[in-house]
Amino acid sequence: MKSKFGFFLIVFFLLGGLKLHAQDWAIKTNLLYDATSTINLGVEVGVAPKWTIDLSGSLNAWSTDRGPKWKHWLVQPEARYWFCDRFSRHFVGAHLIGSAFNFGSLQNNLSFLGTDFSVLNKRRYQGYAYGAGVAYGFAFMLSEHLNLELEAGVGYLFLDYEVFRCSDCGKKIGEGTHHYVGPTKAAINLVYVF
């Protein structure tokens, strides 16, 4: 976990060293993540008249003694092409994904695009996910510095995981991999543009 924190610091300082001007960079929070108590922050920097680089990250480190477990960290860098001006109106993006997860005892009956999420009812899955995807979004300008940004993306994830008997016990009962194809990004971002 220390190496992941170090990665965040390195990226933060690299972005901090860029020469920034008005309307060239923004900070954001994903309101969907906020609704699930997932800490998240995004930084977006203009690199050309119609191009930006976005780096978003999230962390949910909360758990209860018994019951559902939903812990993860996620880093999602994205290159964006804006059809109008940067930080305004339509854009498309290509993103990478890196994540670690620890999920278990999540009651559901979901099966979606070849992935059966109901296996999370009685078992705990812990591991890593890596992937890439493409996205489309639209930014509504609410004021000179405030935007509301909607974005949805699809892509591929490779998951490498271990399986445990229950959400709060350490008895490992297996391991595996999974190839996921489907939604990889959903965001309702509140954005402050500098």
KELODO-958090 format. One record per residue: residue in one letter; residue number from 1; x, y, z of N, C-alpha, C in turn. Coordinates in steps of 0.05 Angstrom, whole numbers, plus 5000, padded with zeros to 4 digits. Example, Ala and Ser with C-alpha at 12.3 -4.5 7.8 and 13.67 -1.06 7.14 Angstrom:
2
r:a k:1 nX:5264 nY:4886 nZ:5156 caX:5246 caY:4910 caZ:5156 cX:5264 cY:4934 cZ:5156
r:s k:2 nX:5257 nY:4955 nZ:5142 caX:5273 caY:4979 caZ:5143 cX:5258 cY:5001 cZ:5157
//
This chain:
194
r:m k:1 nX:5016 nY:4976 nZ:5000 caX:5000 caY:5000 caZ:5000 cX:5017 cY:5025 cZ:5000
r:k k:2 nX:5041 nY:5024 nZ:5013 caX:5059 caY:5047 caZ:5013 cX:5068 cY:5054 cZ:4985
r:s k:3 nX:5073 nY:5034 nZ:4968 caX:5082 caY:5040 caZ:4941 cX:5061 cY:5054 cZ:4925
r:k k:4 nX:5036 nY:5047 nZ:4930 caX:5013 caY:5060 caZ:4916 cX:5011 cY:5089 cZ:4925
r:f k:5 nX:5014 nY:5094 nZ:4951 caX:5014 caY:5122 caZ:4961 cX:5037 cY:5138 cZ:4949
r:g k:6 nX:5060 nY:5125 nZ:4946 caX:5083 caY:5138 caZ:4934 cX:5077 cY:5145 cZ:4905
r:f k:7 nX:5063 nY:5128 nZ:4891 caX:5056 caY:5133 caZ:4863 cX:5038 cY:5158 cZ:4861
r:f k:8 nX:5018 nY:5160 nZ:4879 caX:5001 caY:5183 caZ:4879 cX:5017 cY:5209 cZ:4884
r:l k:9 nX:5036 nY:5208 nZ:4903 caX:5053 caY:5231 caZ:4908 cX:5070 cY:5239 cZ:4884
r:i k:10 nX:5082 nY:5220 nZ:4871 caX:5098 caY:5226 caZ:4847 cX:5082 cY:5239 cZ:4826
r:v k:11 nX:5058 nY:5228 nZ:4819 caX:5041 caY:5239 caZ:4799 cX:5032 cY:5268 cZ:4807
r:f k:12 nX:5025 nY:5271 nZ:4832 caX:5017 caY:5298 caZ:4842 cX:5039 cY:5318 cZ:4838
r:f k:13 nX:5064 nY:5311 nZ:4845 caX:5085 caY:5330 caZ:4842 cX:5093 cY:5335 cZ:4813
r:l k:14 nX:5090 nY:5314 nZ:4796 caX:5095 caY:5318 caZ:4767 cX:5074 cY:5337 cZ:4755
r:l k:15 nX:5049 nY:5333 nZ:4762 caX:5028 caY:5352 caZ:4752 cX:5032 cY:5380 cZ:4764
r:g k:16 nX:5041 nY:5381 nZ:4789 caX:5045 caY:5407 caZ:4802 cX:5068 cY:5423 cZ:4790
r:g k:17 nX:5086 nY:5410 nZ:4776 caX:5109 caY:5423 caZ:4763 cX:5102 cY:5435 cZ:4736
r:l k:18 nX:5078 nY:5429 nZ:4725 caX:5071 caY:5439 caZ:4699 cX:5064 cY:5469 cZ:4701
r:k k:19 nX:5070 nY:5484 nZ:4680 caX:5063 caY:5512 caZ:4679 cX:5033 cY:5515 cZ:4674
r:l k:20 nX:5019 nY:5527 nZ:4693 caX:4990 caY:5528 caZ:4691 cX:4980 cY:5557 cZ:4688
r:h k:21 nX:4960 nY:5560 nZ:4672 caX:4947 caY:5586 caZ:4667 cX:4917 cY:5583 cZ:4671
r:a k:22 nX:4903 nY:5606 nZ:4670 caX:4874 caY:5605 caZ:4673 cX:4862 cY:5587 cZ:4652
r:q k:23 nX:4842 nY:5573 nZ:4660 caX:4827 caY:5554 caZ:4643 cX:4844 cY:5531 cZ:4632
r:d k:24 nX:4867 nY:5526 nZ:4645 caX:4884 caY:5505 caZ:4636 cX:4884 cY:5480 cZ:4654
r:w k:25 nX:4872 nY:5483 nZ:4678 caX:4871 caY:5459 caZ:4695 cX:4847 cY:5461 cZ:4713
r:a k:26 nX:4839 nY:5437 nZ:4724 caX:4815 caY:5436 caZ:4741 cX:4819 cY:5414 cZ:4762
r:i k:27 nX:4804 nY:5417 nZ:4783 caX:4801 caY:5395 caZ:4803 cX:4772 cY:5387 cZ:4804
r:k k:28 nX:4768 nY:5361 nZ:4811 caX:4740 caY:5351 caZ:4810 cX:4736 cY:5330 cZ:4830
r:t k:29 nX:4710 nY:5325 nZ:4836 caX:4702 caY:5302 caZ:4852 cX:4678 cY:5289 cZ:4838
r:n k:30 nX:4678 nY:5262 nZ:4840 caX:4656 caY:5247 caZ:4827 cX:4634 cY:5243 cZ:4848
r:l k:31 nX:4611 nY:5256 nZ:4843 caX:4589 caY:5255 caZ:4862 cX:4578 cY:5227 cZ:4866
r:l k:32 nX:4580 nY:5209 nZ:4847 caX:4572 caY:5181 caZ:4850 cX:4589 cY:5167 cZ:4871
r:y k:33 nX:4615 nY:5172 nZ:4870 caX:4633 caY:5160 caZ:4890 cX:4628 cY:5172 cZ:4918
r:d k:34 nX:4623 nY:5199 nZ:4918 caX:4617 caY:5212 caZ:4943 cX:4593 cY:5200 cZ:4957
r:a k:35 nX:4573 nY:5192 nZ:4941 caX:4548 caY:5180 caZ:4952 cX:4553 cY:5153 cZ:4965
r:t k:36 nX:4576 nY:5140 nZ:4958 caX:4582 caY:5114 caZ:4970 cX:4605 cY:5116 cZ:4991
r:s k:37 nX:4610 nY:5140 nZ:5000 caX:4631 caY:5146 caZ:5020 cX:4659 cY:5138 cZ:5010
r:t k:38 nX:4663 nY:5139 nZ:4983 caX:4689 caY:5134 caZ:4971 cX:4703 cY:5160 cZ:4967
r:i k:39 nX:4726 nY:5164 nZ:4980 caX:4742 caY:5188 caZ:4977 cX:4753 cY:5188 cZ:4948
r:n k:40 nX:4750 nY:5211 nZ:4935 caX:4760 caY:5212 caZ:4907 cX:4768 cY:5241 cZ:4900
r:l k:41 nX:4787 nY:5243 nZ:4882 caX:4796 caY:5269 caZ:4873 cX:4807 cY:5265 cZ:4844
r:g k:42 nX:4801 nY:5285 nZ:4828 caX:4812 caY:5285 caZ:4801 cX:4826 cY:5311 cZ:4795
r:v k:43 nX:4847 nY:5310 nZ:4779 caX:4861 caY:5334 caZ:4769 cX:4862 cY:5331 cZ:4739
r:e k:44 nX:4855 nY:5353 nZ:4725 caX:4855 caY:5352 caZ:4696 cX:4872 cY:5376 cZ:4686
r:v k:45 nX:4890 nY:5371 nZ:4667 caX:4908 caY:5392 caZ:4658 cX:4906 cY:5394 cZ:4627
r:g k:46 nX:4905 nY:5418 nZ:4617 caX:4905 caY:5423 caZ:4588 cX:4933 cY:5420 cZ:4577
r:v k:47 nX:4935 nY:5404 nZ:4556 caX:4962 caY:5400 caZ:4544 cX:4963 cY:5410 cZ:4515
r:a k:48 nX:4940 nY:5416 nZ:4503 caX:4939 caY:5427 caZ:4476 cX:4911 cY:5441 cZ:4474
r:p k:49 nX:4906 nY:5456 nZ:4453 caX:4881 caY:5471 caZ:4451 cX:4856 cY:5454 cZ:4455
r:k k:50 nX:4856 nY:5429 nZ:4446 caX:4832 caY:5412 caZ:4449 cX:4838 cY:5387 cZ:4464
r:w k:51 nX:4861 nY:5385 nZ:4477 caX:4868 caY:5360 caZ:4492 cX:4873 cY:5366 cZ:4521
r:t k:52 nX:4864 nY:5348 nZ:4538 caX:4871 caY:5349 caZ:4567 cX:4879 cY:5321 cZ:4576
r:i k:53 nX:4893 nY:5320 nZ:4599 caX:4900 caY:5295 caZ:4612 cX:4886 cY:5296 cZ:4639
r:d k:54 nX:4871 nY:5276 nZ:4645 caX:4856 caY:5274 caZ:4671 cX:4868 cY:5251 cZ:4687
r:l k:55 nX:4873 nY:5256 nZ:4713 caX:4882 caY:5235 caZ:4731 cX:4863 cY:5235 cZ:4754
r:s k:56 nX:4847 nY:5213 nZ:4757 caX:4828 caY:5210 caZ:4778 cX:4836 cY:5186 cZ:4795
r:g k:57 nX:4831 nY:5189 nZ:4821 caX:4836 caY:5167 caZ:4839 cX:4814 cY:5165 cZ:4860
r:s k:58 nX:4810 nY:5141 nZ:4871 caX:4790 caY:5138 caZ:4893 cX:4800 cY:5118 cZ:4913
r:l k:59 nX:4789 nY:5120 nZ:4937 caX:4797 caY:5102 caZ:4959 cX:4773 cY:5097 cZ:4976
r:n k:60 nX:4766 nY:5072 nZ:4981 caX:4746 caY:5065 caZ:5001 cX:4759 cY:5045 cZ:5020
r:a k:61 nX:4767 nY:5054 nZ:5043 caX:4781 caY:5037 caZ:5063 cX:4764 cY:5030 cZ:5086
r:w k:62 nX:4738 nY:5034 nZ:5084 caX:4720 caY:5029 caZ:5107 cX:4710 cY:5000 cZ:5106
r:s k:63 nX:4706 nY:4989 nZ:5130 caX:4694 caY:4963 caZ:5132 cX:4681 cY:4960 cZ:5160
r:t k:64 nX:4664 nY:4941 nZ:5162 caX:4651 caY:4935 caZ:5188 cX:4661 cY:4909 cZ:5198
r:d k:65 nX:4656 nY:4903 nZ:5223 caX:4666 caY:4878 caZ:5235 cX:4652 cY:4854 cZ:5222
r:r k:66 nX:4627 nY:4857 nZ:5217 caX:4611 caY:4835 caZ:5204 cX:4596 cY:4848 cZ:5180
r:g k:67 nX:4589 nY:4832 nZ:5161 caX:4572 caY:4842 caZ:5140 cX:4588 cY:4848 cZ:5115
r:p k:68 nX:4577 nY:4865 nZ:5098 caX:4589 caY:4871 caZ:5072 cX:4617 cY:4883 cZ:5075
r:k k:69 nX:4634 nY:4876 nZ:5057 caX:4661 caY:4888 caZ:5055 cX:4664 cY:4899 cZ:5027
r:w k:70 nX:4671 nY:4925 nZ:5025 caX:4675 caY:4938 caZ:4999 cX:4698 cY:4957 cZ:5002
r:k k:71 nX:4722 nY:4946 nZ:5000 caX:4747 caY:4962 caZ:5003 cX:4761 cY:4962 cZ:4976
r:h k:72 nX:4772 nY:4985 nZ:4968 caX:4787 caY:4986 caZ:4943 cX:4802 cY:5012 cZ:4941
r:w k:73 nX:4821 nY:5013 nZ:4923 caX:4833 caY:5037 caZ:4913 cX:4833 cY:5035 cZ:4883
r:l k:74 nX:4832 nY:5057 nZ:4869 caX:4830 caY:5057 caZ:4840 cX:4844 cY:5082 cZ:4829
r:v k:75 nX:4860 nY:5079 nZ:4808 caX:4873 caY:5101 caZ:4794 cX:4864 cY:5099 cZ:4765
r:q k:76 nX:4856 nY:5121 nZ:4753 caX:4845 caY:5121 caZ:4726 cX:4855 cY:5145 cZ:4710
r:p k:77 nX:4878 nY:5144 nZ:4697 caX:4887 caY:5166 caZ:4680 cX:4872 cY:5165 cZ:4653
r:e k:78 nX:4867 nY:5188 nZ:4642 caX:4852 caY:5190 caZ:4617 cX:4861 cY:5213 cZ:4600
r:a k:79 nX:4865 nY:5208 nZ:4574 caX:4870 caY:5229 caZ:4554 cX:4843 cY:5236 cZ:4542
r:r k:80 nX:4837 nY:5262 nZ:4540 caX:4811 caY:5271 caZ:4530 cX:4815 cY:5290 cZ:4506
r:y k:81 nX:4797 nY:5286 nZ:4486 caX:4796 caY:5305 caZ:4463 cX:4769 cY:5319 cZ:4465
r:w k:82 nX:4770 nY:5346 nZ:4466 caX:4746 caY:5363 caZ:4468 cX:4739 cY:5373 cZ:4440
r:f k:83 nX:4713 nY:5370 nZ:4433 caX:4704 caY:5378 caZ:4406 cX:4701 cY:5408 cZ:4404
r:c k:84 nX:4697 nY:5422 nZ:4426 caX:4694 caY:5451 caZ:4426 cX:4719 cY:5462 cZ:4440
r:d k:85 nX:4716 nY:5476 nZ:4462 caX:4739 caY:5485 caZ:4478 cX:4744 cY:5466 cZ:4501
r:r k:86 nX:4768 nY:5466 nZ:4512 caX:4774 caY:5450 caZ:4535 cX:4754 cY:5456 cZ:4557
r:f k:87 nX:4746 nY:5436 nZ:4572 caX:4728 caY:5438 caZ:4595 cX:4701 cY:5448 cZ:4588
r:s k:88 nX:4693 nY:5445 nZ:4562 caX:4667 caY:5455 caZ:4554 cX:4654 cY:5436 cZ:4533
r:r k:89 nX:4631 nY:5427 nZ:4539 caX:4614 caY:5411 caZ:4521 cX:4624 cY:5383 cZ:4516
r:h k:90 nX:4622 nY:5372 nZ:4491 caX:4628 caY:5344 caZ:4485 cX:4657 cY:5337 cZ:4486
r:f k:91 nX:4663 nY:5313 nZ:4495 caX:4691 caY:5302 caZ:4494 cX:4690 cY:5272 cZ:4492
r:v k:92 nX:4712 nY:5261 nZ:4482 caX:4716 caY:5232 caZ:4482 cX:4743 cY:5227 cZ:4497
r:g k:93 nX:4746 nY:5204 nZ:4508 caX:4770 caY:5198 caZ:4523 cX:4778 cY:5169 cZ:4521
r:a k:94 nX:4803 nY:5164 nZ:4527 caX:4814 caY:5137 caZ:4529 cX:4828 cY:5136 cZ:4556
r:h k:95 nX:4820 nY:5115 nZ:4572 caX:4830 caY:5113 caZ:4599 cX:4843 cY:5086 cZ:4605
r:l k:96 nX:4861 nY:5087 nZ:4624 caX:4874 caY:5063 caZ:4636 cX:4862 cY:5060 cZ:4664
r:i k:97 nX:4864 nY:5035 nZ:4674 caX:4853 caY:5030 caZ:4701 cX:4873 cY:5012 cZ:4716
r:g k:98 nX:4877 nY:5019 nZ:4741 caX:4893 caY:5002 caZ:4759 cX:4878 cY:5003 cZ:4786
r:s k:99 nX:4874 nY:4979 nZ:4798 caX:4858 caY:4978 caZ:4822 cX:4866 cY:4954 cZ:4839
r:a k:100 nX:4862 nY:4957 nZ:4866 caX:4863 caY:4934 caZ:4884 cX:4836 cY:4933 cZ:4898
r:f k:101 nX:4826 nY:4909 nZ:4904 caX:4799 caY:4907 caZ:4915 cX:4798 cY:4885 cZ:4936
r:n k:102 nX:4778 nY:4887 nZ:4953 caX:4772 caY:4868 caZ:4974 cX:4742 cY:4869 cZ:4979
r:f k:103 nX:4726 nY:4852 nZ:4965 caX:4697 caY:4852 caZ:4965 cX:4687 cY:4826 cZ:4977
r:g k:104 nX:4665 nY:4828 nZ:4992 caX:4652 caY:4804 caZ:5002 cX:4626 cY:4809 cZ:5016
r:s k:105 nX:4609 nY:4789 nZ:5018 caX:4583 caY:4790 caZ:5030 cX:4565 cY:4812 cZ:5019
r:l k:106 nX:4567 nY:4817 nZ:4993 caX:4550 caY:4837 caZ:4980 cX:4526 cY:4823 cZ:4968
r:q k:107 nX:4503 nY:4826 nZ:4981 caX:4479 caY:4812 caZ:4973 cX:4468 cY:4823 cZ:4947
r:n k:108 nX:4467 nY:4806 nZ:4926 caX:4457 caY:4815 caZ:4900 cX:4451 cY:4790 cZ:4883
r:n k:109 nX:4437 nY:4794 nZ:4862 caX:4431 caY:4772 caZ:4842 cX:4438 cY:4782 cZ:4814
r:l k:110 nX:4460 nY:4797 nZ:4812 caX:4467 caY:4809 caZ:4786 cX:4484 cY:4790 cZ:4770
r:s k:111 nX:4478 nY:4789 nZ:4744 caX:4494 caY:4776 caZ:4724 cX:4494 cY:4794 cZ:4700
r:f k:112 nX:4517 nY:4803 nZ:4691 caX:4518 caY:4824 caZ:4671 cX:4541 cY:4818 cZ:4651
r:l k:113 nX:4535 nY:4815 nZ:4626 caX:4555 caY:4811 caZ:4605 cX:4575 cY:4790 cZ:4611
r:g k:114 nX:4566 nY:4767 nZ:4621 caX:4584 caY:4745 caZ:4626 cX:4598 cY:4745 cZ:4653
r:t k:115 nX:4592 nY:4765 nZ:4670 caX:4603 caY:4766 caZ:4697 cX:4580 cY:4762 cZ:4717
r:d k:116 nX:4584 nY:4742 nZ:4734 caX:4564 caY:4735 caZ:4755 cX:4572 cY:4748 cZ:4781
r:f k:117 nX:4559 nY:4770 nZ:4788 caX:4566 caY:4785 caZ:4813 cX:4554 cY:4772 cZ:4838
r:s k:118 nX:4535 nY:4753 nZ:4834 caX:4523 caY:4740 caZ:4857 cX:4542 cY:4722 cZ:4873
r:v k:119 nX:4566 nY:4716 nZ:4861 caX:4586 caY:4701 caZ:4876 cX:4596 cY:4717 cZ:4900
r:l k:120 nX:4591 nY:4743 nZ:4900 caX:4600 caY:4760 caZ:4923 cX:4581 cY:4757 cZ:4947
r:n k:121 nX:4559 nY:4742 nZ:4944 caX:4540 caY:4739 caZ:4966 cX:4553 cY:4725 cZ:4990
r:k k:122 nX:4568 nY:4703 nZ:4986 caX:4578 caY:4687 caZ:5008 cX:4608 cY:4685 cZ:5009
r:r k:123 nX:4622 nY:4695 nZ:4990 caX:4651 caY:4693 caZ:4990 cX:4664 cY:4721 cZ:4989
r:r k:124 nX:4690 nY:4722 nZ:4996 caX:4705 caY:4747 caZ:4994 cX:4726 cY:4744 cZ:4972
r:y k:125 nX:4728 nY:4764 nZ:4956 caX:4748 caY:4764 caZ:4934 cX:4767 cY:4787 cZ:4938
r:q k:126 nX:4793 nY:4781 nZ:4937 caX:4813 caY:4801 caZ:4942 cX:4834 cY:4799 cZ:4920
r:g k:127 nX:4841 nY:4821 nZ:4907 caX:4861 caY:4820 caZ:4886 cX:4865 cY:4847 cZ:4872
r:y k:128 nX:4873 nY:4845 nZ:4847 caX:4880 caY:4868 caZ:4831 cX:4865 cY:4867 cZ:4804
r:a k:129 nX:4861 nY:4891 nZ:4793 caX:4848 caY:4894 caZ:4767 cX:4864 cY:4914 cZ:4750
r:y k:130 nX:4868 nY:4908 nZ:4724 caX:4882 caY:4925 caZ:4706 cX:4866 cY:4925 cZ:4680
r:g k:131 nX:4865 nY:4949 nZ:4667 caX:4850 caY:4949 caZ:4642 cX:4851 cY:4976 cZ:4628
r:a k:132 nX:4834 nY:4979 nZ:4608 caX:4832 caY:5003 caZ:4592 cX:4804 cY:5006 cZ:4580
r:g k:133 nX:4797 nY:5030 nZ:4572 caX:4771 caY:5034 caZ:4561 cX:4769 cY:5060 cZ:4546
r:v k:134 nX:4746 nY:5065 nZ:4535 caX:4740 caY:5090 caZ:4521 cX:4715 cY:5102 cZ:4533
r:a k:135 nX:4712 nY:5129 nZ:4531 caX:4690 caY:5142 caZ:4544 cX:4680 cY:5165 cZ:4528
r:y k:136 nX:4655 nY:5173 nZ:4533 caX:4643 caY:5197 caZ:4522 cX:4632 cY:5214 cZ:4545
r:g k:137 nX:4635 nY:5240 nZ:4543 caX:4624 caY:5257 caZ:4564 cX:4616 cY:5284 cZ:4554
r:f k:138 nX:4603 nY:5298 nZ:4572 caX:4593 caY:5325 caZ:4566 cX:4596 cY:5342 cZ:4591
r:a k:139 nX:4607 nY:5367 nZ:4587 caX:4611 caY:5385 caZ:4610 cX:4592 cY:5409 cZ:4607
r:f k:140 nX:4576 nY:5413 nZ:4627 caX:4558 caY:5436 caZ:4628 cX:4572 cY:5458 cZ:4644
r:m k:141 nX:4573 nY:5481 nZ:4632 caX:4586 caY:5504 caZ:4645 cX:4564 cY:5517 cZ:4663
r:l k:142 nX:4568 nY:5515 nZ:4690 caX:4549 caY:5527 caZ:4709 cX:4556 cY:5556 cZ:4715
r:s k:143 nX:4581 nY:5562 nZ:4715 caX:4590 caY:5590 caZ:4719 cX:4618 cY:5592 cZ:4706
r:e k:144 nX:4631 nY:5614 nZ:4711 caX:4658 caY:5618 caZ:4699 cX:4678 cY:5597 cZ:4707
r:h k:145 nX:4676 nY:5587 nZ:4732 caX:4695 caY:5568 caZ:4742 cX:4683 cY:5541 cZ:4750
r:l k:146 nX:4657 nY:5538 nZ:4749 caX:4645 caY:5514 caZ:4758 cX:4630 cY:5499 cZ:4736
r:n k:147 nX:4637 nY:5473 nZ:4733 caX:4624 caY:5456 caZ:4713 cX:4611 cY:5431 cZ:4726
r:l k:148 nX:4592 nY:5420 nZ:4712 caX:4581 caY:5394 caZ:4719 cX:4586 cY:5376 cZ:4695
r:e k:149 nX:4600 nY:5354 nZ:4700 caX:4610 caY:5337 caZ:4678 cX:4598 cY:5309 cZ:4681
r:l k:150 nX:4586 nY:5300 nZ:4659 caX:4575 caY:5273 caZ:4658 cX:4592 cY:5256 cZ:4640
r:e k:151 nX:4599 nY:5231 nZ:4648 caX:4616 caY:5214 caZ:4632 cX:4609 cY:5185 cZ:4637
r:a k:152 nX:4610 nY:5169 nZ:4615 caX:4606 caY:5140 caZ:4616 cX:4626 cY:5127 cZ:4598
r:g k:153 nX:4637 nY:5104 nZ:4607 caX:4657 caY:5091 caZ:4591 cX:4654 cY:5061 cZ:4592
r:v k:154 nX:4665 nY:5047 nZ:4572 caX:4665 caY:5018 caZ:4570 cX:4694 cY:5009 cZ:4564
r:g k:155 nX:4699 nY:4984 nZ:4572 caX:4726 caY:4974 caZ:4566 cX:4730 cY:4946 cZ:4576
r:y k:156 nX:4755 nY:4940 nZ:4581 caX:4764 caY:4913 caZ:4589 cX:4780 cY:4914 cZ:4615
r:l k:157 nX:4775 nY:4895 nZ:4633 caX:4791 caY:4892 caZ:4657 cX:4800 cY:4863 cZ:4660
r:f k:158 nX:4825 nY:4860 nZ:4668 caX:4836 caY:4834 caZ:4676 cX:4837 cY:4833 cZ:4706
r:l k:159 nX:4824 nY:4814 nZ:4718 caX:4824 caY:4811 caZ:4747 cX:4839 cY:4787 cZ:4756
r:d k:160 nX:4857 nY:4790 nZ:4775 caX:4873 caY:4769 caZ:4787 cX:4866 cY:4769 cZ:4817
r:y k:161 nX:4854 nY:4747 nZ:4828 caX:4843 caY:4748 caZ:4854 cX:4847 cY:4722 cZ:4870
r:e k:162 nX:4843 nY:4724 nZ:4896 caX:4842 caY:4702 caZ:4915 cX:4814 cY:4701 cZ:4926
r:v k:163 nX:4804 nY:4677 nZ:4932 caX:4777 caY:4673 caZ:4943 cX:4780 cY:4664 cZ:4972
r:f k:164 nX:4763 nY:4676 nZ:4990 caX:4763 caY:4669 caZ:5018 cX:4735 cY:4660 cZ:5026
r:r k:165 nX:4734 nY:4642 nZ:5046 caX:4708 caY:4630 caZ:5054 cX:4687 cY:4650 cZ:5062
r:c k:166 nX:4694 nY:4671 nZ:5077 caX:4674 caY:4691 caZ:5085 cX:4687 cY:4718 cZ:5086
r:s k:167 nX:4670 nY:4739 nZ:5090 caX:4679 caY:4767 caZ:5088 cX:4698 cY:4774 cZ:5111
r:d k:168 nX:4696 nY:4760 nZ:5134 caX:4712 caY:4769 caZ:5157 cX:4731 cY:4747 cZ:5167
r:c k:169 nX:4736 nY:4726 nZ:5150 caX:4755 caY:4705 caZ:5159 cX:4778 cY:4703 cZ:5139
r:g k:170 nX:4800 nY:4692 nZ:5148 caX:4824 caY:4691 caZ:5131 cX:4829 cY:4665 cZ:5117
r:k k:171 nX:4810 nY:4646 nZ:5117 caX:4813 caY:4620 caZ:5105 cX:4811 cY:4622 cZ:5074
r:k k:172 nX:4834 nY:4620 nZ:5061 caX:4835 caY:4621 caZ:5031 cX:4826 cY:4594 cZ:5020
r:i k:173 nX:4807 nY:4595 nZ:5001 caX:4797 caY:4571 caZ:4989 cX:4802 cY:4568 cZ:4959
r:g k:174 nX:4815 nY:4589 nZ:4948 caX:4821 caY:4587 caZ:4919 cX:4832 cY:4613 cZ:4908
r:e k:175 nX:4837 nY:4612 nZ:4882 caX:4846 caY:4636 caZ:4868 cX:4838 cY:4634 cZ:4839
r:g k:176 nX:4839 nY:4656 nZ:4825 caX:4832 caY:4654 caZ:4797 cX:4836 cY:4681 cZ:4782
r:t k:177 nX:4828 nY:4681 nZ:4757 caX:4829 caY:4705 caZ:4741 cX:4802 cY:4708 cZ:4726
r:h k:178 nX:4797 nY:4732 nZ:4717 caX:4772 caY:4737 caZ:4703 cX:4776 cY:4759 cZ:4683
r:h k:179 nX:4764 nY:4756 nZ:4659 caX:4765 caY:4776 caZ:4638 cX:4738 cY:4789 cZ:4637
r:y k:180 nX:4737 nY:4815 nZ:4644 caX:4712 caY:4830 caZ:4645 cX:4711 cY:4850 cZ:4622
r:v k:181 nX:4688 nY:4850 nZ:4608 caX:4683 caY:4870 caZ:4587 cX:4656 cY:4883 cZ:4594
r:g k:182 nX:4656 nY:4909 nZ:4596 caX:4632 caY:4923 caZ:4603 cX:4638 cY:4952 cZ:4612
r:p k:183 nX:4619 nY:4963 nZ:4627 caX:4624 caY:4991 caZ:4637 cX:4649 cY:4992 cZ:4655
r:t k:184 nX:4666 nY:5012 nZ:4650 caX:4690 caY:5016 caZ:4665 cX:4691 cY:5044 cZ:4677
r:k k:185 nX:4672 nY:5061 nZ:4670 caX:4672 caY:5088 caZ:4681 cX:4644 cY:5099 cZ:4682
r:a k:186 nX:4637 nY:5111 nZ:4705 caX:4611 caY:5126 caZ:4707 cX:4617 cY:5150 cZ:4726
r:a k:187 nX:4611 nY:5173 nZ:4716 caX:4618 caY:5197 caZ:4733 cX:4598 cY:5219 cZ:4729
r:i k:188 nX:4592 nY:5231 nZ:4751 caX:4578 caY:5257 caZ:4752 cX:4597 cY:5275 cZ:4768
r:n k:189 nX:4614 nY:5289 nZ:4754 caX:4636 caY:5304 caZ:4767 cX:4628 cY:5333 cZ:4771
r:l k:190 nX:4634 nY:5343 nZ:4795 caX:4632 caY:5371 caZ:4801 cX:4661 cY:5382 cZ:4797
r:v k:191 nX:4664 nY:5401 nZ:4779 caX:4691 caY:5409 caZ:4770 cX:4695 cY:5439 cZ:4775
r:y k:192 nX:4718 nY:5445 nZ:4787 caX:4726 caY:5473 caZ:4790 cX:4749 cY:5479 cZ:4771
r:v k:193 nX:4745 nY:5496 nZ:4752 caX:4765 caY:5502 caZ:4731 cX:4780 cY:5528 cZ:4739
r:f k:194 nX:4807 nY:5525 nZ:4738 caX:4824 caY:5548 caZ:4745 cX:4833 cY:5563 cZ:4720
//
